[in-house]
Amino acid sequence: MENARKAWYIMQKDLRSEKKYLVWSIVYAVYMAVMVGTAVRGQMDAPEFVSPVTDGLFMLFIPMLGFYFSRRSFKYLSEDSYTQMLAYFRALPIPDRVIILYRLLQMFMAFIFNGIIFFGLMYWVAEPMRSGMSLAGYLAFSLTWIGYGLALSGPYMYFEFSNHGKAYFRATLILFAGAIVAAIVIKICGGNMLLYSVETATRWKLLSPLMWVMFAAAAASLAAFTKLTLRTLRSRDLV
């Protein structure tokens, strides 16, 4: 409980000092909602044409909803700002468990904040989705993809805390490439993850099996990568 209180205090301090950067998080969420919503509308208007574009957009950008913009995120490549942050926390000293809890709190708060903006605006941009789904169905659809985003956030957290800036950038590119390859493979197999998630959410609403599978995958990923990241932090040389 004490670790959670400390993590919450650090995050509050972060938010107070990064207010001007948070505007960019809103801009990003709005831009992505319009861009992705437009692609979704095109896909749902012509479901007979299975396109990997919408799948690729969702697989690439939904995990990014788990971040909010800050000076640190803008400077991670040029100044290795994440490593500097870890060195600063270690010097205070702040336990590694508190650092992990702080990052998880960041992640969940970002998904709530960005997710409301992104999925709320996309609901109006993607008109066929709005007219064809109930609010409960759309909520299930949104939670399905947030579950996917949380599952991918585990590896992102691990690479963020276990590598210097340039290595983290390369790892991010690998994760991006993996999302693109996955979208292409789904297309080759004749499927479409977006349409399937819409179909299951429309039919089952909050009992959607795909939504609960994504939640289970998210829980397993975060549990595994939290342990792995904690083990790495304990042995990592921050020089």
Steps between C-alpha positions, in 0.01 A plus 500: 500500500785736581661430162173580323472829691853599399435405137182709498688798647769477228237484227313801639824696510567396140159617383534837673839567340403376151168681449602674177611170347169332584336718236695300241345181638155643431605612151643154428187318622272728296715468186515121528124477564426695182756315288419151627126574512508601134676175409250300707208673327645407161550139607149464639344663194667233285547191722538278194840661435720364778777754561798462734515879543247527782647201681846650463387838633334347805789263574756779463334787680270357769800416727607864466188600692685369806742795485453869559739756359761653729838663470648159577319329211612769256865474610543125553707457183717814511556512878427140607247657738354173630841383617558840663168466679591155632840628619328790677251269671777265605698787651210621719466192562161379375443121502469323167152376593383860538641584156310208345177600677552858384532383138192278530299790643618717211391231258152449645433873536614561141275224366201644689567860391608432141253215459200717585612764247600251229206261513252775585591706194541197275143400588380813319749490213433135409129547433424140384633376833279744690187401310571127511606454862334560835689698763566176691636341182724798429624495859590132459677583173697780669594282797609221265758727338604657830568144621719452194677829574565398861638164386752680276581753772683229695778465238511878451554550875773236506693650207455852638658412836757242388672690217662830421315736266632375165447134591146583618435671166618191310283275719201725428562467126504122539164510680363725224626258234339211687162678495528563126597138431209378715255717303636367170483137618137549612425647157669207318289261708189686383418652837457847642555557870304825503188350343525191720524714815200706384301184426570333835437822696173562314381146560619438855542854638674488841499120488719510189745207522759697302487784754559262790779321313669837449460582869654165594788560257550849648508366857747225406722738303511768769566244775782334305667819378466671837702219659750500213539879510545500877771234474674701227484826695669338799802404293511779242804727485370853440837654413 
